[in-house]
Amino acid sequence: MIFTSDVEISRAGVVFKYGNPQPVWIESNGEKVSVKEIFYSWTERKGHYLIYKYTFTDGFDAYEIALNSLSMKWFLIAREEL
């Protein structure tokens, strides 16, 4: 089952690898999710700024998240139960 949203992520742990953000964990609605494996990452351009997008698993579910490089806010796009 796929749950889609566009929920702002309240907190995120991020490292920068070669200048690009890599999520380590996210927290949304009081639930902390650790990034176990990133399946795919890509960027999209919205005007003058980039949107960094990632699909990853925590070992139980699959997630799609996005980082708006202008506002520096993270968003949960989709969650799929595996």
Helices and strands as residue ranges (DSSP letters): E 2-8, E 11-17, E 20-28, E 31-34, E 37-46, E 49-57, E 61-68, E 73-81
